[in-house]
Amino acid sequence: KVRSRYFHRIGVSGKGVLKLYDNIKGLPDHKIFHPGKSYPVIVRHSNSLSADDDARIDARGAAIRILSDKTGAESPILDLTLKTGKAFYARTISDFATWLVCGLAAREEHVKRVPHVRDAVWSSLRNANSYAELHYYSNICRLFRFTDGQEMYVKFKVRPFDEKIDEDSGKVEPIGILPPETGAIPREKNDKRPLLFLAEDFQNRVNSPGGVRYIFQLQFKLIPQDEATQDIALDCTKP
């Protein structure tokens, strides 16, 4: 029996506040995401596979727990998981399970037939200097119901507050068809940074006077009427 996580096994967290802008043009009224609202949040950063060395090139994660804004309440009202890269290599749970067990050779044959899946794999990897200097994406759509009964698909993104840090921060160029079987690419031999330097950096930033600042973004899409267009909108293997 597995008693620990396989992916994103260890992480580093910080507490903060999610503050929505007072005026969000075009946003329908929503129970949680309402202009002017503030919520306590917990953000957890992690590496997808590399639990013992932050210098390995790996996908980086940002899990966000939004807590109730009611006094004395500590229960979560929404949990979100985001990662680096605008797409994910598995469209369904079945695809994900098959990817995990089929082996590298079978995966490489698969991405030859669907090259955008290869792009999704490589674009997720980041050679990071700081968790706080990366862009994170939910990849999958959520279904949102607004107070007027309207429904939309929504995706989430978390980006650094500093606009000079663009989406290509930490980008990795492919060095083969797919990364090694282990998923994470080993650190360079001359890289002398501590094993958990990303975790240490985030802790130091959280405890600094300025803290860590992110922009939390939502992307809405009207639900298409026909099934084929819905299927395209829900395909997480493409940006």
N, C-alpha and C positions, 0 to 999 in steps of 0.2 A: 504494500500500500504506500502510495506517495504521500508524504506528510509535508511537503514544501512545494512552492511554486516551481514550475519548470522555466517559464519565461518571467522576466522582470523579478527575479528572485529576491534581490536585496535592493533597497532604495533609500532615498534621503527625502525628508519631508519638511515642510514649513507651513505655518498658519498665517492666514491673511484675511483680506476682505475683498469681496467682489462688489464693485460699485457700478451700477448701470447709469449711463448718462441720463440726465433729466429730460432730454428731448431726443427721441429716436424716431426720426421721420420714416413713415411707412411701416412701422412695426405694429401689427395688430395687438390688441390687449391680451396679455398672457398672464396666467396665475403666478408664474415664477419670474419670467423675464419682462418685468414691468418697469417703465422709465422711472428713475429715481430710487429704485430699491437697492438695498445693500444686504449682503449675506456674508457670514463667516465662511471661510473656505480652508480646506487643507489640500495642498499640492504635493504630490509625491513624484519625484523623478527617479528614473531607473534605466538600466541597460536591458535590452531584450534577452541576450544570452550570456553576456560577460559579467558574471557576478564577482569576479576576483581581480579584474584589471580594467580600469576605466579607459586605458589608452588603446585597447582593442577597438577596431572600427566596427561599429555595431549600430543597430537601430536604437534610438533613445525614446523613452516614454515620459508622458506627463499624465498622471491620473489626478482628477480633480473631484473632490467631494464638496458639494455645496450643502451647507447646513441651514437649518431653519433660522429665520430671523426673529423668532419669538423669544422673548426673555426667558432664560432658564432652559430652553429646549436645545438639545444637542443632537437630535436625530437628523440624519441626512435626508434631503429632499430630492437630490439628484447626484448620481455618480457618473462621471464621464472618463473614458479612456482615450487618450490621444497618443500619437507617435510621430516621429519625423517621417517625412515623405507623404505625398498627396494621394497615394494609392496603396492598396494591400494586395498581396499576391494570391490570396484565396478568397473566392467570392462567397462560398458557403462553408458551413461547418464540415460538411463532407469533403469539400476540396481541401480544407485545412488539415483534416485528419490524414487524407491521402498524401498530401505534401510531406507531412512529418515522417511517414513510415516508408515512403517509396524509394528513398535513396537518391544520391546526387545525380547518378547517371540518368535515372528516369526523369528527374526534374529538368535536367538540361535538354532532354528530348522534348519535354512538354513545352518549354519556353521557346524552342525553335518554331513550334507551331503557333504559339501565341506570344509574340515578342513583347507585347505591352506588359505581360506579367514579369518578364525579366526586368523591364524598366521599373516596375513597382518594387522589386527586390532591391535593386541597386540604389534607387532614389531614397529608400528608407534608411540606408546606412549613413552615418555621420562620423567624421573624424573631429570630435568635439574638443573645444577648450573650456567650455562652460555649458551646463544645462540651460543657463539663463540667456544664452546667445543663440538659441535655435528656435525654429518654427515647428509647431506641433499641430497635427490634423486628426480629426476623428475618423476619417475615411468612410465610415458607414453612415447612412442616413437614419435619423430618428423621425418618428411621426409626432408632430406637435398639434395639439388641439387648442384653439384659442377660445376666449370667453364668448365670442359670437358664434361658435360652432364651426368655424372654418378650420380646415386641416391643411397642413403643409409638411413637406419634407424639410429637414434642417440638418446641416452639418456644422461642426464647431471647429474653431481654430484658436490657438493661443500663440501669440507672437511677442517678441521683446518690445518694450515700450520705445526703445531707441530705434528710430526708423532707419538709421544707417545700417542696421543688421538685417540684411535681406534674406530671402528664402533660400539662397544658395549657401548660407553659412554652414561650414563643415561638409560641404558636398564632396562626394567620393566618385572618382571616375572608375568605370568598370575595368577590371584587370583580367577578366575571363568571361565565360558564359554566365556563370553564377559564382557567388562567394564559396569558400570552402565548406565542406560538410558540417563543420562546427558552427557555421553561420557568421561568427565574428572573426574578423581578420586580425591576426596577432600584431602587437605593437612593433614599431621599428626598433632595431637593435640599439640605436643610439638615443632612444627616448628614455630619459632619466626621471620622468615625472613619477610621483608616488602612485601606488596601485589604485588608490581610491581618491585621486585628486579632484574628480568631478564632484563627488559627494562633499569633500572638504571645502571646495570652492563655493558650493551652494550654501552650505552652513554658514560660512563666513559672510556671504552676501546677505543672507537673511538676518544675521545678527548685526550687520552694519547699520549706521544711522539712516542711510537711504533705503535699505532693504532691497527687495527685488520687485520690479514692476513689469507687468505684462499687460497686453491688450487682449481681451477676450472677445472673439468675433463669432457671429452666427450668420450662416448663409441659408436663406429660405428659398424654397422652390414650390410653386403650385403643383399639386399632384396631377400628373397628366391623366387624361381621360381614357386613353387606350392602353392596353396591357403592354404592348411592345415598347412604347415610350416610357412607361413606368419601369420596365425592366432595365432600360438603358440608364435611367436616373438612379437606380438602386445598385448599379454595378460598381462595387468598390475597387475593382482591379484597374479602373481608369480614373484619372483625375477629374 
